[in-house]
């Protein structure tokens, strides 16, 4: 196998993590909205936790993007 092709395949596989992060953020806010509609009085306390969870999921997506870029341009 050509090393350049392997590099592109590895970068593409690493980029899947960005899509998984987007799905994770959608699940976080979807579940938050579901819980907020069931119990509106508790939604204010959970709003900050939803943003912390979204920030952590986005951080993993950015890390996957970084790995894909490093595979493309450094190796």
C-alpha positions as CSV (number, residue, x, y, z in Angstrom):
1,X,0.0,0.0,0.0
2,X,1.2,3.5,-0.8
3,X,2.2,5.4,2.3
4,X,0.4,8.5,1.0
5,X,-2.8,6.5,0.7
6,X,-2.4,5.1,4.2
7,X,-1.9,8.6,5.5
8,X,-5.2,9.7,4.0
9,X,-7.1,6.7,5.2
10,X,-5.7,7.3,8.8
11,X,-6.7,11.0,8.6
12,X,-10.2,10.1,7.4
13,X,-10.6,7.6,10.2
14,X,-9.5,10.2,12.8
15,X,-11.9,12.7,11.4
16,X,-14.8,10.4,12.3
17,X,-14.4,11.6,15.8
18,X,-15.5,15.1,14.8
19,X,-18.9,13.6,13.6
20,X,-19.2,11.6,16.8
21,X,-18.6,14.8,18.9
22,X,-21.4,16.5,17.0
23,X,-23.7,13.6,17.7
24,X,-22.7,13.8,21.4
25,X,-23.5,17.5,21.6
26,X,-26.9,16.9,20.0
27,X,-27.6,14.1,22.5
28,X,-26.6,16.3,25.4
29,X,-28.9,19.2,24.5
30,X,-31.7,16.9,23.4
31,X,-31.7,15.2,26.7
32,X,-31.4,18.5,28.5
33,X,-34.5,19.9,26.7
34,X,-36.4,16.7,27.4
35,X,-35.6,17.0,31.1
36,X,-36.3,20.7,31.1
37,X,-39.8,20.2,29.6
38,X,-40.6,17.5,32.2
39,X,-39.4,19.6,35.2
40,X,-39.0,23.3,34.3
41,X,-38.0,24.3,37.9
42,X,-34.9,22.2,37.8
43,X,-33.8,23.3,34.3
44,X,-31.9,26.4,35.6
45,X,-29.6,24.2,37.8
46,X,-28.9,21.8,34.9
47,X,-28.2,24.4,32.3
48,X,-24.6,24.9,33.3
49,X,-23.9,21.2,33.4
50,X,-25.3,20.9,29.9
51,X,-22.8,23.4,28.7
52,X,-19.9,21.7,30.5
53,X,-20.8,18.4,28.9
54,X,-21.1,20.1,25.5
55,X,-17.7,21.7,26.0
56,X,-16.1,18.4,26.8
57,X,-17.6,16.7,23.8
58,X,-16.5,19.5,21.5
59,X,-13.0,19.3,23.1
60,X,-12.8,15.7,22.0
61,X,-14.0,16.7,18.5
62,X,-11.2,19.3,18.3
63,X,-8.7,16.7,19.5
64,X,-9.8,14.3,16.7
65,X,-9.5,17.2,14.2
66,X,-6.0,17.9,15.5
67,X,-5.0,14.2,15.1
68,X,-6.3,14.2,11.5
69,X,-4.4,17.4,10.6
70,X,-1.2,16.0,12.2
71,X,-1.6,12.8,10.2
72,X,-2.0,14.7,7.0
73,X,0.7,17.4,7.3
74,X,3.3,16.0,9.8
75,X,3.7,12.3,8.9
